[in-house]
Amino acid sequence: MRETSASVLGTRIGIARVLMRLLQILGLWPMWQARQQSSTSTRCRIWLTRYYRYLLHAPLTFTYNTLMWIEALTRWERADHILYISITEVGMMALTLNFWRLDKRAWHFMHELSYSDRLALRNKAERQWWRKQQRFFARVVVCYIGGGAGVLVTAFGATLHMSGYYLPYDYWLPFEWHNAQNYWYAYGYEVIAMSLTCISNVTMDMILCYYLFHVALLYKLIGMRLMALQQLHEPLAVQQLMNIIELHKRVKRLTAQCESLVSVPILVQIVLSAFILCLCAYRLQSMQISENPGQFLAMLQFASVLTLQIFLPCYFANEITINSDALTTCVYNSSWEEFSPSTRKQMNLYMELLKRPAHIKAGNFFLVGLPVFTKVAAMI
């Protein structure tokens, strides 16, 4: 039995629905549904919905990063304390601008994954397997976002236990804040700005990984259906094969759409994260653990999250390649030799289409996969 109700269809994307809602709150996902449902809303509310993203990020994300770079350029003696987080913020702003640029394309992509009848799960076994895979990704999301939040808690908590007036991450201010009167203004602004940028960054990372994860699952689903052909009589098997070929064409198109959404962000992430990890390694070597154990722990957590930021998209992109490459084996294992010559000919033609497995490229420069992560790790 195919999925029928909208509520069941919507569960196809699992935790991604929560991520999209969070991105909407963070001003990084379209609010079209809210605009369409509020046709009787006031002009002020419509204006606020349209410009909410800029009102949120202009005074916090972009202003905060500008102040950090002013501090880095005017205080070279502390550049190693500032540059690693400043470059991280640049990467986050690049992702933000890319999300705004491709928001319509991303919305349509996720809408098709959620509600397209062509991508519907057919039976109970497929739905149970799908829910199991979605739960796995939900655990990845919780661990990754929890790791990012842990960096903030450790860094800001450690600063409060230091004697004197210090900020976890230095940034320029037009007034003297090394005193009891002004310190909490500087500290409070940084807590808000850094929390926004951190949550935005890790959530964007996870939705990008989900694009790759979902496409990889679709290739795995095709393989499962190919293997199931051996249990069917030939007339029904031929019909199912035609459906599988149509599904494969659609998934190939979705793969191209996915690549257009993740190509530039993954390129930026891999290049910048590798450079930032080098800066982190340099600073960890120069830090005295006994002087500030909290900041040392925060730096270790930060380096761990950055490593995951490179590994996760490489892993899920690699799954696309593996699952699509395994389809030829699935055809061979479908007892195709027992079918009639005309059916075998159709299956041979289909296998010709499977000779080139799907790949995800980062900015048309290199293929994204575990070999890239291995090379980056070796350089660091």
FENCOR-V255125 format. One record per pair of residues at least 24 apart in sequence whose C-alpha atoms are under 7 Angstrom apart, sorted by the first residue. I is the first residue (numbers start at 1). J is the second residue. If there is no record, write none. Layout:
i->(I:I)
j->(J:J)
This chain:
i->(1:1:2:2:2:2:3:3:9:9:10:10:12:13:14:15:16:16:19:19:23:26:27:27:28:28:28:28:29:30:60:61:61:64:65:67:67:68:68:68:70:71:71:80:82:82:84:84:84:91:91:91:92:95:106:118:141:145:147:148:148:148:151:151:151:154:154:155:155:155:158:158:208:209:209:209:211:212:212:212:213:215:215:216:216:216:218:219:219:220:223:223:226:226:226:227:227:227:227:228:229:230:230:234:238:259:259:263:263:263:264:264:266:267:267:269:270:273:274:277:278:310:311:314:314:314:314:315:315:317:317:317:318:318:318:320:320:321:321:321:324:324:325:327:328)
j->(122:123:120:121:122:123:120:121:114:115:114:115:114:114:134:138:207:210:203:207:203:200:52:53:53:96:99:100:103:103:193:193:197:193:89:171:172:170:171:172:172:171:172:283:169:170:276:279:280:268:269:272:201:265:261:247:206:202:305:198:202:305:298:301:302:294:298:294:295:298:294:295:262:312:313:316:258:258:316:317:316:255:320:319:320:323:251:323:324:323:327:330:330:331:334:330:331:333:334:334:334:334:335:339:343:360:361:361:362:363:362:363:362:362:363:310:310:306:376:303:380:373:373:368:369:370:373:369:370:360:368:369:368:369:370:358:359:357:358:359:357:358:357:354:354)
